[in-house]
Amino acid sequence: MVLPPMAALRPFEAAARLGSMSAAARELGVSQPAVSRMLAHLEAFLGQPLFNRTARGLTLTDAGLTLQRAV
């Protein structure tokens, strides 16, 4: 099994916990587009979406919930 890069797991954990890419970006000290790119790369690496993106923020998909528990 190949694990995702740690650099991608930090923004995932923050976005999952906070429900917002902007809030995750503020916490991590990076831009919101940087968090968005890192999450897109992580989803591509895993081959499935981790978040449902809505106007109200982020919610986790089943795959996202599984990864959150593992992280």
Stockholm file with secondary structure:
# STOCKHOLM 1.0

chainA/1-71         MVLPPMAALRPFEAAARLGSMSAAARELGVSQPAVSRMLAHLEAFLGQPLFNRTARGLTLTDAGLTLQRAV
#=GR chainA/1-71 SS CCCCCHHHHHHHHHHHHHTCHHHHHHHHTSCHHHHHHHHHHHHHHHTSCCEEEETTEEEECHHHHHHHHHC
#=GC SS_cons        CCCCCHHHHHHHHHHHHHTCHHHHHHHHTSCHHHHHHHHHHHHHHHTSCCEEEETTEEEECHHHHHHHHHC
//
